[in-house]
Amino acid sequence: MTDPVKTKKKRSPLTWIVGGMVGVLILAALVVVGGTYIYIHFIEGPAPKPLTLPKATTPKHSATSPTSVASPTGTWQATGKSVVGYRVNEVLFGQNNVAVGRTNAVTGTITVDGTSVGSASFTAQMADVHSDQSERDGQFDGRIMEVSRYPTATFALTSPISLGRIPTAGATVHETATGNLMLHGQTHAVTFPVSARYSGTSIDVTGSIPVTFADYGIENPSFAGTVTTDSHGTLEFLLVLDRTTGS
């Protein structure tokens, strides 16, 4: 008589196959998630920090007038050190990440008249916006921002910014700007805080503008179930301006 305790139920070949497939899938998922975590946190590294004003420097004075600094009144032009870009939260295979793309292809001017910024307008070339991922850039240039169709993003001040007093060289000024932002061929009025510093020879301005993608007809950047993003992001900028000749 067979001992029931010692009797083992034989598994069918199908059971072994199914069990093996499940194991492989679980292992693959662990490899993907683990590999993504390692890539984001150890290989790719943290995303660039938000743009801020450069460290303040001591204004240079002339030998004949050691305490005077030229008035900021005049027209100031964006230099190649200016930066415009985006910042968007994303989830890549279950891992939180921050996508950042930037460009130095920025042109434009501001006009200062004593205690007021009377005008400001800037243009960024969207095809020159790059992140640390070529795949992300391909999606940005194509279905998201359609840069061949909408090659530029622009901002134009619509209300003067009152500074209250003539800026002191080296001091940081915090104000609010209102103007029209054009992205993806659509324009909306925006109001946002800005910080600026006049060094005596240059002006630096930084700030950020919240952007809801649907407002500008921008497709959500989420892609093929592997990357999901928020429905909004941030446009950030640092403008480094030099005085134009004759101003």
C-alpha positions in Angstrom: 0.0 0.0 0.0 1.4 3.4 -1.0 2.2 5.8 1.8 0.1 8.9 1.2 2.6 11.1 3.1 5.4 10.2 0.7 3.3 10.6 -2.4 4.3 13.7 -4.4 2.0 15.3 -6.9 3.7 15.5 -10.2 3.6 18.9 -11.9 2.7 19.0 -15.6 5.1 20.5 -18.1 2.6 23.4 -18.6 2.9 24.3 -14.9 6.7 24.4 -15.1 6.5 26.6 -18.3 4.0 29.0 -16.8 5.9 29.2 -13.5 9.1 29.8 -15.4 7.6 32.6 -17.5 6.2 34.3 -14.4 9.6 34.1 -12.8 11.3 35.6 -15.9 8.8 38.4 -16.0 9.3 39.2 -12.4 13.0 39.2 -12.8 12.8 41.4 -15.9 10.6 43.9 -14.0 13.1 43.9 -11.2 16.0 44.5 -13.6 14.1 47.3 -15.4 13.1 49.1 -12.2 16.5 48.4 -10.5 18.4 49.5 -13.6 16.3 52.6 -14.0 16.9 53.5 -10.3 20.6 53.0 -10.7 20.7 55.0 -13.9 18.7 57.9 -12.6 20.4 58.1 -9.2 23.9 57.0 -9.8 24.7 57.3 -13.6 22.6 60.2 -14.8 22.8 62.0 -11.5 20.5 64.7 -10.1 18.8 67.2 -12.5 20.4 70.7 -12.8 19.3 73.0 -10.0 16.7 75.7 -10.8 18.3 78.8 -12.4 19.3 81.5 -9.9 21.2 84.8 -10.0 24.9 84.4 -10.2 26.9 85.2 -7.1 27.1 89.0 -6.5 30.4 90.7 -7.4 31.8 94.0 -6.0 31.2 96.8 -8.6 34.3 98.2 -10.1 35.0 101.9 -9.7 37.1 104.2 -11.7 40.2 105.8 -10.3 38.8 109.3 -10.8 35.4 108.5 -9.3 35.9 105.7 -6.8 32.4 105.7 -5.4 30.2 106.4 -8.5 28.5 103.7 -10.7 26.9 104.5 -14.0 23.1 104.7 -14.0 21.3 101.6 -15.3 19.2 103.8 -17.6 19.5 102.6 -21.1 18.9 99.6 -23.3 20.4 96.2 -22.3 20.8 93.2 -24.6 20.8 89.5 -23.8 24.2 87.8 -24.1 25.2 84.3 -24.9 25.3 83.5 -21.2 21.5 83.8 -21.0 19.5 80.6 -20.5 15.9 79.6 -21.1 14.5 76.2 -20.4 11.9 73.9 -19.0 11.6 71.8 -15.8 9.0 68.9 -15.7 8.4 66.2 -13.1 8.3 62.7 -14.7 8.0 59.1 -13.6 10.2 56.7 -15.5 9.4 53.0 -14.9 8.1 53.9 -11.5 11.1 56.1 -10.6 10.6 59.8 -9.9 12.8 62.0 -12.0 13.0 65.7 -13.1 13.4 66.4 -16.8 15.3 69.6 -17.6 16.1 71.1 -21.0 17.8 74.4 -21.7 19.2 76.6 -24.4 21.5 79.6 -24.7 20.0 80.6 -28.0 18.2 83.7 -26.5 17.9 87.2 -27.9 16.2 90.3 -26.7 16.4 93.5 -24.8 15.1 95.5 -21.9 14.9 99.3 -21.5 15.5 100.9 -18.2 14.5 104.5 -17.5 15.5 105.6 -14.1 13.2 103.8 -11.7 11.2 101.9 -14.3 11.6 99.0 -16.7 9.6 100.4 -19.6 9.9 97.5 -22.1 11.3 94.0 -22.4 11.0 91.3 -25.1 12.9 88.1 -25.6 13.0 85.2 -28.0 14.3 81.6 -27.5 15.0 79.2 -30.3 13.1 76.0 -29.5 15.2 73.7 -31.7 18.2 74.5 -29.6 16.6 73.3 -26.3 18.4 70.2 -25.2 18.3 67.9 -22.2 20.6 65.0 -21.2 18.5 62.5 -23.2 18.4 62.4 -27.0 15.2 60.4 -26.9 13.5 63.1 -24.8 14.8 65.7 -27.1 13.4 63.9 -30.1 9.9 63.8 -28.4 10.3 67.5 -27.5 11.2 68.6 -31.0 8.5 66.4 -32.6 5.1 65.7 -31.2 5.4 67.9 -28.0 6.6 71.3 -29.2 6.6 70.7 -33.0 9.6 73.0 -33.3 9.7 72.9 -37.1 6.2 74.5 -37.1 6.7 76.7 -34.0 10.4 77.5 -34.0 10.4 80.2 -31.3 9.0 81.0 -27.8 8.7 84.7 -27.0 7.9 87.0 -24.1 6.9 90.6 -24.2 6.4 92.9 -21.2 2.9 94.6 -21.4 3.1 96.7 -18.2 6.1 98.7 -17.0 7.9 97.4 -13.9 8.2 100.1 -11.3 11.4 99.7 -9.2 10.5 102.4 -6.7 14.1 103.7 -6.8 17.2 103.5 -9.0 18.8 100.1 -8.4 21.9 100.1 -6.2 24.8 98.3 -7.8 25.2 94.8 -6.2 21.7 94.8 -4.6 19.1 92.3 -5.5 15.7 93.6 -6.6 12.5 91.5 -6.3 9.6 92.6 -8.5 6.6 91.2 -10.5 6.5 91.2 -14.3 3.3 91.0 -16.5 3.4 90.2 -20.2 2.5 87.9 -23.0 4.1 84.5 -23.3 3.9 82.7 -26.6 4.6 79.0 -26.7 3.6 76.5 -29.4 2.0 79.3 -31.4 -0.4 80.3 -28.7 -0.1 83.4 -26.5 -1.4 84.0 -23.0 -1.0 86.8 -20.4 1.3 85.8 -17.5 2.3 87.4 -14.2 5.3 86.1 -12.3 8.0 87.1 -9.8 11.4 88.1 -11.0 14.7 88.8 -9.3 17.3 91.1 -10.7 20.8 92.5 -9.9 22.6 95.4 -11.5 26.4 95.2 -11.2 27.3 98.5 -12.7 28.3 96.9 -16.0 25.6 94.2 -16.5 22.1 93.2 -15.4 21.1 89.7 -14.4 17.4 88.7 -14.3 16.0 85.4 -13.2 12.5 83.9 -12.7 10.1 81.1 -13.6 6.7 80.9 -15.1 4.3 78.0 -14.4 3.0 76.5 -17.6 -0.1 74.2 -18.0 0.5 72.3 -21.3 -3.1 72.2 -22.4 -3.4 76.0 -22.2 -0.9 76.2 -25.1 -2.1 73.2 -27.0 1.0 71.2 -26.0 0.6 67.5 -25.9 1.3 65.8 -22.6 4.9 64.6 -22.7 4.0 61.2 -21.3 5.3 58.5 -23.7 4.4 54.9 -24.6 3.5 53.9 -21.0 7.2 54.1 -20.0 7.3 57.7 -19.0 4.5 59.7 -17.4 4.7 63.4 -16.6 2.7 66.1 -14.8 0.2 68.0 -16.9 2.2 71.1 -16.2 5.8 72.3 -15.9 7.9 75.4 -15.4 9.6 77.7 -17.9 12.7 79.0 -16.2 15.2 81.7 -17.3 18.3 83.6 -16.5 18.9 86.6 -18.6 22.5 88.1 -18.6 22.4 91.5 -20.2 25.0 93.9 -21.3 24.5 97.6 -22.2 24.0 98.2 -25.9 26.3 100.5 -27.7 25.3 104.2 -27.3 22.8 103.6 -24.5 
